[in-house]
């Protein structure tokens, strides 16, 4: 599969990266209001970091390559 750049995926990745970065920066007030307070601080920060990694992958349009690779292993598509 050949790599192709996609502006739509780039801007979607930027939005995902910004939202996840905001979650990493402001994890304490978000965990206090939506979670169980101090017990879930690390969990919110962890999901923010996972979101940052996924946003970076989508921004570089590598998600289509990874999904094609994964599905070709399971379903045998060429």
N, CA, C and O atoms as a GROMACS GRO file, in nm:
protein
  312
    1UNK      N    1   0.084  -0.117   0.000
    1UNK     CA    2   0.000   0.000   0.000
    1UNK      C    3   0.089   0.124   0.000
    1UNK      O    4   0.187   0.132   0.074
    2UNK      N    5   0.054   0.218  -0.081
    2UNK     CA    6   0.132   0.339  -0.095
    2UNK      C    7   0.079   0.447   0.000
    2UNK      O    8  -0.042   0.459   0.020
    3UNK      N    9   0.170   0.525   0.057
    3UNK     CA   10   0.130   0.633   0.148
    3UNK      C   11   0.078   0.752   0.069
    3UNK      O   12   0.141   0.797  -0.026
    4UNK      N   13  -0.038   0.802   0.110
    4UNK     CA   14  -0.093   0.923   0.051
    4UNK      C   15  -0.133   1.018   0.162
    4UNK      O   16  -0.193   0.977   0.262
    5UNK      N   17  -0.100   1.145   0.145
    5UNK     CA   18  -0.135   1.246   0.244
    5UNK      C   19  -0.279   1.290   0.221
    5UNK      O   20  -0.323   1.305   0.108
    6UNK      N   21  -0.351   1.311   0.330
    6UNK     CA   22  -0.492   1.350   0.323
    6UNK      C   23  -0.512   1.469   0.417
    6UNK      O   24  -0.486   1.459   0.537
    7UNK      N   25  -0.560   1.581   0.363
    7UNK     CA   26  -0.580   1.701   0.444
    7UNK      C   27  -0.692   1.682   0.547
    7UNK      O   28  -0.683   1.736   0.657
    8UNK      N   29  -0.794   1.607   0.513
    8UNK     CA   30  -0.903   1.582   0.607
    8UNK      C   31  -0.855   1.507   0.730
    8UNK      O   32  -0.889   1.542   0.843
    9UNK      N   33  -0.777   1.402   0.707
    9UNK     CA   34  -0.722   1.326   0.819
    9UNK      C   35  -0.624   1.411   0.900
    9UNK      O   36  -0.614   1.397   1.021
   10UNK      N   37  -0.552   1.499   0.831
   10UNK     CA   38  -0.457   1.587   0.900
   10UNK      C   39  -0.530   1.679   0.999
   10UNK      O   40  -0.489   1.690   1.114
   11UNK      N   41  -0.638   1.743   0.953
   11UNK     CA   42  -0.710   1.834   1.042
   11UNK      C   43  -0.786   1.758   1.151
   11UNK      O   44  -0.799   1.808   1.263
   12UNK      N   45  -0.837   1.640   1.121
   12UNK     CA   46  -0.900   1.559   1.223
   12UNK      C   47  -0.798   1.518   1.329
   12UNK      O   48  -0.828   1.519   1.448
   13UNK      N   49  -0.678   1.482   1.286
   13UNK     CA   50  -0.572   1.448   1.380
   13UNK      C   51  -0.531   1.566   1.466
   13UNK      O   52  -0.503   1.550   1.585
   14UNK      N   53  -0.528   1.686   1.406
   14UNK     CA   54  -0.496   1.807   1.484
   14UNK      C   55  -0.602   1.830   1.591
   14UNK      O   56  -0.570   1.864   1.705
   15UNK      N   57  -0.730   1.813   1.554
   15UNK     CA   58  -0.838   1.830   1.652
   15UNK      C   59  -0.830   1.726   1.764
   15UNK      O   60  -0.849   1.759   1.881
   16UNK      N   61  -0.801   1.601   1.728
   16UNK     CA   62  -0.785   1.497   1.828
   16UNK      C   63  -0.667   1.526   1.920
   16UNK      O   64  -0.674   1.506   2.041
   17UNK      N   65  -0.559   1.574   1.861
   17UNK     CA   66  -0.439   1.607   1.938
   17UNK      C   67  -0.466   1.723   2.033
   17UNK      O   68  -0.420   1.722   2.147
   18UNK      N   69  -0.539   1.824   1.987
   18UNK     CA   70  -0.571   1.939   2.072
   18UNK      C   71  -0.664   1.899   2.187
   18UNK      O   72  -0.642   1.941   2.301
   19UNK      N   73  -0.766   1.819   2.158
   19UNK     CA   74  -0.858   1.776   2.263
   19UNK      C   75  -0.788   1.688   2.366
   19UNK      O   76  -0.810   1.702   2.486
   20UNK      N   77  -0.704   1.598   2.319
   20UNK     CA   78  -0.632   1.509   2.411
   20UNK      C   79  -0.526   1.585   2.490
   20UNK      O   80  -0.503   1.557   2.607
   21UNK      N   81  -0.463   1.682   2.424
   21UNK     CA   82  -0.366   1.766   2.496
   21UNK      C   83  -0.433   1.848   2.604
   21UNK      O   84  -0.376   1.865   2.712
   22UNK      N   85  -0.553   1.899   2.578
   22UNK     CA   86  -0.628   1.972   2.680
   22UNK      C   87  -0.666   1.879   2.795
   22UNK      O   88  -0.665   1.921   2.911
   23UNK      N   89  -0.698   1.754   2.765
   23UNK     CA   90  -0.728   1.658   2.870
   23UNK      C   91  -0.605   1.629   2.956
   23UNK      O   92  -0.617   1.615   3.078
   24UNK      N   93  -0.487   1.621   2.893
   24UNK     CA   94  -0.365   1.597   2.969
   24UNK      C   95  -0.331   1.718   3.056
   24UNK      O   96  -0.285   1.702   3.170
   25UNK      N   97  -0.352   1.838   3.004
   25UNK     CA   98  -0.318   1.958   3.081
   25UNK      C   99  -0.418   1.983   3.194
   25UNK      O  100  -0.377   2.015   3.306
   26UNK      N  101  -0.547   1.968   3.166
   26UNK     CA  102  -0.652   1.999   3.265
   26UNK      C  103  -0.717   1.873   3.320
   26UNK      O  104  -0.839   1.869   3.336
   27UNK      N  105  -0.638   1.770   3.349
   27UNK     CA  106  -0.695   1.643   3.393
   27UNK      C  107  -0.754   1.652   3.533
   27UNK      O  108  -0.851   1.581   3.562
   28UNK      N  109  -0.701   1.735   3.620
   28UNK     CA  110  -0.752   1.741   3.758
   28UNK      C  111  -0.894   1.796   3.767
   28UNK      O  112  -0.979   1.732   3.828
   29UNK      N  113  -0.923   1.914   3.708
   29UNK     CA  114  -1.063   1.959   3.716
   29UNK      C  115  -1.161   1.868   3.643
   29UNK      O  116  -1.275   1.852   3.686
   30UNK      N  117  -1.117   1.809   3.533
   30UNK     CA  118  -1.205   1.718   3.459
   30UNK      C  119  -1.232   1.593   3.542
   30UNK      O  120  -1.346   1.545   3.547
   31UNK      N  121  -1.129   1.539   3.607
   31UNK     CA  122  -1.148   1.420   3.690
   31UNK      C  123  -1.233   1.452   3.814
   31UNK      O  124  -1.311   1.368   3.859
   32UNK      N  125  -1.218   1.572   3.867
   32UNK     CA  126  -1.300   1.610   3.984
   32UNK      C  127  -1.448   1.620   3.947
   32UNK      O  128  -1.534   1.582   4.025
   33UNK      N  129  -1.476   1.673   3.827
   33UNK     CA  130  -1.615   1.694   3.789
   33UNK      C  131  -1.681   1.572   3.727
   33UNK      O  132  -1.800   1.548   3.748
   34UNK      N  133  -1.606   1.493   3.651
   34UNK     CA  134  -1.666   1.380   3.579
   34UNK      C  135  -1.629   1.244   3.637
   34UNK      O  136  -1.701   1.146   3.615
   35UNK      N  137  -1.521   1.236   3.709
   35UNK     CA  138  -1.476   1.107   3.761
   35UNK      C  139  -1.493   1.099   3.911
   35UNK      O  140  -1.579   1.164   3.970
   36UNK      N  141  -1.408   1.017   3.970
   36UNK     CA  142  -1.415   0.998   4.115
   36UNK      C  143  -1.306   1.076   4.186
   36UNK      O  144  -1.256   1.032   4.290
   37UNK      N  145  -1.268   1.190   4.133
   37UNK     CA  146  -1.172   1.278   4.200
   37UNK      C  147  -1.029   1.228   4.190
   37UNK      O  148  -0.984   1.185   4.084
   38UNK      N  149  -0.959   1.236   4.302
   38UNK     CA  150  -0.816   1.205   4.304
   38UNK      C  151  -0.786   1.059   4.270
   38UNK      O  152  -0.675   1.027   4.227
   39UNK      N  153  -0.884   0.972   4.287
   39UNK     CA  154  -0.863   0.830   4.256
   39UNK      C  155  -0.850   0.806   4.107
   39UNK      O  156  -0.795   0.704   4.065
   40UNK      N  157  -0.900   0.898   4.026
   40UNK     CA  158  -0.897   0.875   3.881
   40UNK      C  159  -0.806   0.974   3.807
   40UNK      O  160  -0.816   0.983   3.684
   41UNK      N  161  -0.719   1.047   3.875
   41UNK     CA  162  -0.630   1.143   3.810
   41UNK      C  163  -0.541   1.075   3.706
   41UNK      O  164  -0.532   1.120   3.592
   42UNK      N  165  -0.476   0.968   3.747
   42UNK     CA  166  -0.382   0.900   3.656
   42UNK      C  167  -0.454   0.837   3.538
   42UNK      O  168  -0.400   0.833   3.427
   43UNK      N  169  -0.575   0.788   3.560
   43UNK     CA  170  -0.651   0.728   3.451
   43UNK      C  171  -0.688   0.831   3.345
   43UNK      O  172  -0.680   0.802   3.225
   44UNK      N  173  -0.729   0.950   3.385
   44UNK     CA  174  -0.763   1.055   3.290
   44UNK      C  175  -0.640   1.101   3.214
   44UNK      O  176  -0.646   1.126   3.093
   45UNK      N  177  -0.528   1.113   3.283
   45UNK     CA  178  -0.404   1.153   3.217
   45UNK      C  179  -0.358   1.045   3.120
   45UNK      O  180  -0.308   1.077   3.012
   46UNK      N  181  -0.374   0.918   3.156
   46UNK     CA  182  -0.336   0.809   3.067
   46UNK      C  183  -0.420   0.810   2.940
   46UNK      O  184  -0.365   0.795   2.830
   47UNK      N  185  -0.552   0.827   2.951
   47UNK     CA  186  -0.637   0.831   2.833
   47UNK      C  187  -0.609   0.953   2.748
   47UNK      O  188  -0.624   0.948   2.626
   48UNK      N  189  -0.568   1.063   2.809
   48UNK     CA  190  -0.526   1.180   2.733
   48UNK      C  191  -0.400   1.153   2.652
   48UNK      O  192  -0.390   1.197   2.537
   49UNK      N  193  -0.306   1.081   2.708
   49UNK     CA  194  -0.183   1.046   2.636
   49UNK      C  195  -0.212   0.947   2.523
   49UNK      O  196  -0.152   0.956   2.416
   50UNK      N  197  -0.301   0.852   2.547
   50UNK     CA  198  -0.340   0.759   2.441
   50UNK      C  199  -0.408   0.834   2.328
   50UNK      O  200  -0.384   0.805   2.210
   51UNK      N  201  -0.493   0.930   2.362
   51UNK     CA  202  -0.557   1.013   2.260
   51UNK      C  203  -0.457   1.096   2.182
   51UNK      O  204  -0.475   1.116   2.061
   52UNK      N  205  -0.352   1.145   2.248
   52UNK     CA  206  -0.247   1.220   2.178
   52UNK      C  207  -0.175   1.130   2.077
   52UNK      O  208  -0.148   1.172   1.964
   53UNK      N  209  -0.146   1.008   2.117
   53UNK     CA  210  -0.080   0.915   2.025
   53UNK      C  211  -0.169   0.882   1.906
   53UNK      O  212  -0.123   0.879   1.792
   54UNK      N  213  -0.297   0.857   1.932
   54UNK     CA  214  -0.390   0.828   1.823
   54UNK      C  215  -0.410   0.948   1.732
   54UNK      O  216  -0.421   0.933   1.610
   55UNK      N  217  -0.416   1.067   1.790
   55UNK     CA  218  -0.427   1.188   1.709
   55UNK      C  219  -0.306   1.208   1.619
   55UNK      O  220  -0.320   1.253   1.505
   56UNK      N  221  -0.189   1.175   1.669
   56UNK     CA  222  -0.068   1.186   1.588
   56UNK      C  223  -0.069   1.085   1.474
   56UNK      O  224  -0.027   1.117   1.362
   57UNK      N  225  -0.116   0.964   1.501
   57UNK     CA  226  -0.125   0.862   1.397
   57UNK      C  227  -0.226   0.902   1.290
   57UNK      O  228  -0.199   0.886   1.171
   58UNK      N  229  -0.340   0.955   1.331
   58UNK     CA  230  -0.441   1.000   1.234
   58UNK      C  231  -0.390   1.120   1.156
   58UNK      O  232  -0.414   1.131   1.036
   59UNK      N  233  -0.319   1.210   1.224
   59UNK     CA  234  -0.268   1.330   1.158
   59UNK      C  235  -0.171   1.294   1.045
   59UNK      O  236  -0.169   1.361   0.942
   60UNK      N  237  -0.093   1.191   1.063
   60UNK     CA  238   0.001   1.146   0.960
   60UNK      C  239  -0.062   1.048   0.861
   60UNK      O  240   0.007   0.998   0.772
   61UNK      N  241  -0.191   1.021   0.876
   61UNK     CA  242  -0.266   0.931   0.788
   61UNK      C  243  -0.209   0.790   0.790
   61UNK      O  244  -0.211   0.720   0.688
   62UNK      N  245  -0.158   0.748   0.904
   62UNK     CA  246  -0.106   0.612   0.918
   62UNK      C  247  -0.214   0.514   0.963
   62UNK      O  248  -0.193   0.393   0.960
   63UNK      N  249  -0.330   0.565   1.005
   63UNK     CA  250  -0.435   0.476   1.053
   63UNK      C  251  -0.488   0.388   0.941
   63UNK      O  252  -0.523   0.273   0.967
   64UNK      N  253  -0.495   0.438   0.818
   64UNK     CA  254  -0.543   0.354   0.707
   64UNK      C  255  -0.444   0.242   0.678
   64UNK      O  256  -0.484   0.130   0.648
   65UNK      N  257  -0.315   0.272   0.685
   65UNK     CA  258  -0.213   0.170   0.664
   65UNK      C  259  -0.221   0.063   0.773
   65UNK      O  260  -0.215  -0.056   0.742
   66UNK      N  261  -0.233   0.104   0.899
   66UNK     CA  262  -0.238   0.008   1.009
   66UNK      C  263  -0.365  -0.077   1.004
   66UNK      O  264  -0.361  -0.197   1.030
   67UNK      N  265  -0.479  -0.015   0.971
   67UNK     CA  266  -0.603  -0.092   0.962
   67UNK      C  267  -0.600  -0.189   0.844
   67UNK      O  268  -0.650  -0.301   0.856
   68UNK      N  269  -0.543  -0.148   0.731
   68UNK     CA  270  -0.530  -0.238   0.616
   68UNK      C  271  -0.440  -0.355   0.650
   68UNK      O  272  -0.470  -0.469   0.614
   69UNK      N  273  -0.331  -0.328   0.719
   69UNK     CA  274  -0.240  -0.434   0.760
   69UNK      C  275  -0.308  -0.532   0.855
   69UNK      O  276  -0.292  -0.653   0.842
   70UNK      N  277  -0.384  -0.479   0.950
   70UNK     CA  278  -0.454  -0.563   1.048
   70UNK      C  279  -0.561  -0.648   0.980
   70UNK      O  280  -0.569  -0.768   1.003
   71UNK      N  281  -0.644  -0.586   0.896
   71UNK     CA  282  -0.752  -0.661   0.831
   71UNK      C  283  -0.700  -0.762   0.730
   71UNK      O  284  -0.762  -0.866   0.710
   72UNK      N  285  -0.588  -0.733   0.666
   72UNK     CA  286  -0.533  -0.830   0.570
   72UNK      C  287  -0.479  -0.954   0.641
   72UNK      O  288  -0.477  -1.062   0.583
   73UNK      N  289  -0.436  -0.937   0.766
   73UNK     CA  290  -0.392  -1.054   0.843
   73UNK      C  291  -0.508  -1.144   0.878
   73UNK      O  292  -0.495  -1.266   0.875
   74UNK      N  293  -0.623  -1.084   0.913
   74UNK     CA  294  -0.737  -1.163   0.955
   74UNK      C  295  -0.819  -1.219   0.838
   74UNK      O  296  -0.865  -1.332   0.845
   75UNK      N  297  -0.836  -1.141   0.734
   75UNK     CA  298  -0.924  -1.180   0.626
   75UNK      C  299  -0.853  -1.223   0.499
   75UNK      O  300  -0.918  -1.266   0.404
   76UNK      N  301  -0.722  -1.213   0.496
   76UNK     CA  302  -0.645  -1.260   0.382
   76UNK      C  303  -0.657  -1.178   0.256
   76UNK      O  304  -0.634  -1.231   0.148
   77UNK      N  305  -0.692  -1.051   0.267
   77UNK     CA  306  -0.702  -0.965   0.148
   77UNK      C  307  -0.563  -0.924   0.102
   77UNK      O  308  -0.472  -0.906   0.184
   78UNK      N  309  -0.547  -0.909  -0.028
   78UNK     CA  310  -0.416  -0.868  -0.081
   78UNK      C  311  -0.412  -0.721  -0.105
   78UNK      O  312  -0.310  -0.669  -0.150
   0.00000   0.00000   0.00000
